[in-house]
Structure formats: structure tokens, C-alpha cells
């Protein structure tokens, strides 16, 4: 991946952490997903998705980690997770083709299946790729900026730990046009980012791909450190 300034990385992380502290929040990090599942049991959304659920995945401490934001009283108000998929020469589309059918049942079929034709951008992404998901902010805290902060903090931590070639996630199309999305720090946006032969039966099949290449992650550090981010919205 392209180089980045480790000093800027530490400064950007500290800016986001301090913004949370000023609002009475604290950031926590862990690698045990059983622990995270236990901590979110009383959440409005008490389960992790198929991408991080311990029923479907076993991640070592070097493969994945999570962040959550909590109040001074220990109440978890937001969480987010990330994993590293070291694809080598395999394209992201080829990885999805093998991976997604294990995640979700299909409509009138045991497994969802990708269509042969996929957007070209996914065929150009290889190497060390991070998937960021399971972002959830509790309803009573969605105007405090924790969604923006935790999303960017997770990207910064992943950049520091893994130096990925690419980092991406999925967003429901209805969120892209709102004031929420720009605060997450993603540069690439592809509507209908994945095409289905047999669509999944348990999630929205019309997903928007969002992502940052290595240079975009380096630019994110510069953006945060040259102008303190607005955390007025999640």
C-alpha cells in the first residue's frame, strides 16, 4: 500500500477520541467476539450480522477486532467491527462468490448466489482487503456524532494494524443520500455494488458499496488533522 505518516495517524486518532470524551463517551477495543455479543445482549440490536457472528465465524486476534463506544456509566451506545481478508491475487469479486453463499440463504434456494456479471470495480481489488461492518448506534445517541467517530476510528486502527490495500463496507441505498453518510469518511461509492443470480432472502439485495483505497485512507488522516471533524451527526 501507499505510505502514510504515522504521526498523522496518531494525531487523527487522538482528535476523534478527544471529541468523544468531550461528549462524555469512551472508546473500547477488543478481539473476542463472544465478549462483544455478551455486552450487546441488551441492545436495540442484540445480535451481530452473519459477517461477525460467532455462530458462523471464528476469528483469531490477528484477523479481526471490534470497537465500541460507551458512556461513563458503562452503557454501550455504538459498535463497529473489521476483519482482514488477505486475498493475494484473488479478486474481491471471486472472494464474494465463495463467501456470500455461506452467509445467507437464497430466495427459494439454500444459498444466495452471485450473478456472473459483476461491477468492474470489484475485479480490480486484490491484496490485503478489510471489511468493515456491524455499525450500529443506539437510538438515543444518534445525534451525538458517535457513528462518524467510531467509523473513522475503526478505519484508522485497521490502517495502523494491517496497512490494507483497500477497506470497504456496505450501506443501504436509503442512507447514501442523507446527511449521515458523508461523515463516515468513504471516498468510493458504487450503487448496486453486487449483482445476484439468487438474491439473499434475509437482507436487502440492493446494496451500495462504499470503500477507501490505501491512498484514500492516508487522505482521511490529513482531512481529520487539518480540520477538526464535525460530529453533529452520526
C-alpha positions in Angstrom: 0.0 0.0 0.0 1.0 3.6 -0.2 2.9 5.1 2.7 1.3 7.2 5.4 2.6 9.4 8.1 2.4 7.5 11.5 2.4 10.8 13.4 -0.7 12.0 11.5 -2.3 8.6 12.2 -1.8 9.1 16.0 -2.9 12.7 15.8 -6.1 11.8 13.9 -7.0 9.0 16.3 -6.5 11.4 19.3 -8.7 14.1 17.8 -11.6 11.6 17.4 -11.0 10.1 20.8 -11.0 13.6 22.4 -14.1 14.6 20.6 -15.9 11.6 22.1 -14.5 12.3 25.6 -15.8 15.9 25.4 -19.3 14.4 24.9 -18.9 12.0 27.8 -18.1 8.9 25.8 -15.2 6.4 25.8 -13.8 4.1 23.1 -13.0 0.5 23.8 -11.4 -2.1 21.6 -11.3 -5.9 21.7 -10.8 -9.1 19.7 -13.1 -11.5 21.5 -16.4 -11.5 19.6 -18.1 -13.7 22.3 -17.4 -10.8 24.7 -18.9 -8.3 22.3 -22.0 -10.4 21.8 -22.4 -10.7 25.6 -22.0 -6.9 26.0 -24.7 -6.1 23.4 -27.3 -8.5 24.6 -29.5 -5.7 25.9 -29.0 -3.5 22.8 -31.8 -2.5 20.4 -30.0 -4.8 18.0 -28.7 -7.6 20.2 -27.1 -9.8 17.5 -24.1 -9.4 15.2 -24.6 -9.9 11.5 -23.5 -13.1 9.7 -20.2 -11.4 8.9 -19.1 -11.3 12.5 -21.5 -13.6 14.5 -19.7 -16.3 16.4 -22.2 -18.8 15.2 -20.7 -18.5 11.7 -17.2 -17.3 12.2 -14.0 -18.0 14.2 -11.6 -15.1 14.1 -8.2 -15.1 15.6 -6.9 -11.9 17.3 -4.8 -11.1 14.2 -7.8 -11.4 11.8 -10.5 -9.2 13.3 -11.3 -6.7 16.0 -14.1 -4.5 17.2 -14.6 -1.1 18.8 -17.5 0.1 20.9 -18.3 3.5 22.4 -19.7 3.6 25.9 -20.9 6.2 28.4 -19.1 6.8 31.7 -21.6 4.5 33.3 -20.6 1.6 31.0 -23.6 1.7 28.7 -22.6 0.7 25.1 -24.0 3.2 22.6 -22.3 2.2 19.4 -20.2 -0.6 17.9 -18.4 -1.5 14.7 -16.1 -4.3 13.6 -13.5 -5.0 10.9 -11.7 -8.1 9.6 -8.7 -8.6 7.3 -9.1 -10.8 4.2 -5.6 -11.4 2.7 -6.8 -12.2 -0.9 -3.4 -12.3 -2.6 -4.1 -12.4 -6.3 -7.8 -13.3 -5.9 -10.1 -10.5 -6.8 -12.7 -9.3 -4.4 -15.5 -10.5 -6.7 -14.1 -14.0 -6.7 -13.9 -13.9 -2.9 -17.5 -12.7 -2.6 -18.6 -15.5 -4.9 -17.3 -18.1 -2.5 -18.1 -16.2 0.7 -21.6 -14.8 0.3 -23.3 -18.2 -0.4 -22.1 -19.4 3.0 -23.5 -16.3 4.7 -27.1 -16.0 3.5 -29.9 -18.3 2.4 -31.3 -17.5 -1.1 -34.8 -16.9 -2.2 -36.3 -20.3 -2.8 -32.7 -21.8 -2.5 -30.4 -22.9 0.3 -27.8 -20.4 -0.7 -27.6 -16.9 -2.2 -25.5 -16.8 -5.4 -23.8 -14.0 -7.3 -24.6 -13.4 -10.9 -21.8 -14.0 -13.5 -21.8 -10.3 -14.4 -20.5 -8.1 -11.6 -19.4 -4.4 -11.4 -15.9 -4.0 -12.7 -14.5 -2.2 -9.7 -14.6 -5.4 -7.6 -12.5 -7.2 -10.1 -9.7 -4.7 -9.7 -9.4 -5.0 -5.9 -6.9 -7.6 -4.7 -4.3 -8.0 -1.9 -4.9 -7.1 1.7 -8.6 -6.1 2.0 -10.5 -5.1 5.1 -14.3 -5.5 5.5 -15.9 -3.0 7.9 -19.4 -3.8 9.2 -21.8 -4.2 12.0 -22.1 -0.5 12.6 -24.9 0.2 15.0 -25.7 3.3 17.1 -28.3 3.1 19.8 -31.4 5.3 19.1 -30.9 7.6 22.0 -27.4 8.6 20.8 -27.8 9.1 17.1 -27.4 12.9 17.2 -24.2 12.8 19.2 -21.7 12.0 16.4 -20.6 8.6 17.7 -21.4 6.9 14.3 -19.0 9.2 12.5 -16.3 8.9 15.1 -16.4 5.1 15.5 -16.4 4.5 11.7 -13.3 6.7 11.2 -11.6 5.3 14.3 -12.0 1.8 13.1 -10.5 2.7 9.7 -7.6 4.4 11.4 -7.0 1.3 13.6 -7.2 -1.0 10.6 -4.7 1.1 8.7 -2.3 1.1 11.6 -2.5 -2.6 12.3 -2.8 -4.1 8.8 -1.8 -1.5 6.2 -4.5 -2.7 3.8 -4.7 -2.1 0.1 -8.4 -1.5 0.4 -11.1 -1.1 3.0 -14.8 -1.4 2.3 -18.3 -1.9 3.6 -22.0 -2.0 2.6 -24.6 0.7 3.0 -28.4 0.6 2.4 -29.1 2.9 -0.6 -31.5 5.0 1.5 -28.6 6.1 3.7 -26.4 7.4 0.9 -28.4 10.5 0.2 -28.8 11.5 3.8 -26.6 13.7 5.9 -25.2 10.7 7.7 -23.1 9.2 5.0 -20.6 11.9 4.2 -19.4 11.9 7.8 -18.2 8.2 7.6 -15.1 9.1 5.5 -15.6 6.9 2.5 -14.5 8.2 -0.9 -15.7 5.4 -3.3 -19.5 4.8 -3.7 -20.9 2.2 -6.1 -24.7 1.9 -6.2 -25.8 -1.8 -6.7 -22.4 -2.9 -5.7 -23.2 -6.6 -6.0 -25.4 -8.4 -8.5 -27.3 -11.6 -7.7 -28.4 -14.7 -9.6 -30.2 -15.9 -6.5 -30.7 -12.9 -4.1 -30.4 -13.4 -0.4 -33.7 -13.9 1.4 -32.8 -12.3 4.7 -31.2 -8.9 3.7 -31.7 -6.2 1.2 -30.2 -7.3 -2.1 -29.8 -3.8 -3.4 -26.6 -2.8 -1.5 -24.3 0.1 -2.1 -20.6 -0.5 -1.9 -18.5 2.1 -0.1 -14.8 2.0 0.3 -11.4 3.6 0.6 -8.2 2.6 -1.2 -4.9 2.9 0.6 -4.4 6.5 -0.6 -7.9 7.4 0.5 -7.1 6.2 4.0 -4.0 8.3 4.0 -6.0 11.3 2.9 -8.5 10.6 5.6 -5.8 11.2 8.2 -4.9 14.5 6.6 -8.6 15.6 6.4 -9.1 14.9 10.1 -5.9 16.6 11.3 -6.2 19.7 9.2 -9.8 20.5 10.2 -11.4 19.0 13.3 -14.4 16.9 12.1 -17.9 17.9 12.8 -19.6 15.4 15.0 -23.0 16.9 14.9 -24.5 13.9 13.1 -23.9 10.2 13.2 
